[in-house]
C-alpha cells in the first residue's frame, strides 16, 4: 500500500522539476494535507486467495506420505 501511495504522490505532485528541498517539502506537505482532508481510500483488490494462486510457484509443496 505504501508503494501505491508513493506512486500516486509521484504522478500527482512530483511529475515536474522541483528546484530545491524546501519547495519539495512544502509541495509534499500540501499534497498530503489535501489527500488526507478528502479521506482518500484505497480499494485493496489483491486477496490472500489471489496471492496463493498467483504466487503458487514460489511456495514449496510438501507431500505427506
KAQUI-V102624 format. One record per pair of residues at least 4 apart in sequence whose C-alpha atoms are under 7 Angstrom apart, sorted by the first residue. I is the first residue (numbers start at 1). GAP is how many residues later the second one is. D is the distance in Angstrom with one decimal. If there is no record, write none. Layout:
I/GAP/D, I/GAP/D
//
This chain:
1/4/6.4, 2/4/6.2, 3/4/6.1, 4/4/6.3, 5/4/6.1, 6/4/6.1, 7/4/6.2, 8/4/5.9, 9/4/5.4, 9/5/6.6, 10/4/4.6, 10/5/6.1, 11/4/5.6, 13/18/6.8, 18/5/6.9, 18/6/6.2, 20/4/6.3, 21/4/6.2, 22/4/6.3, 23/4/6.0, 24/4/6.1, 25/4/5.9, 26/4/6.1, 27/4/6.1, 28/4/6.1, 29/4/6.1, 30/4/6.1, 31/4/6.1, 32/4/6.0, 33/4/6.0, 34/4/6.6, 35/4/6.5, 35/5/5.9, 36/4/6.3, 46/4/6.0, 46/5/6.9, 47/4/6.3, 48/4/6.3, 49/4/6.5, 50/4/6.0, 51/4/5.6, 52/4/5.4
//
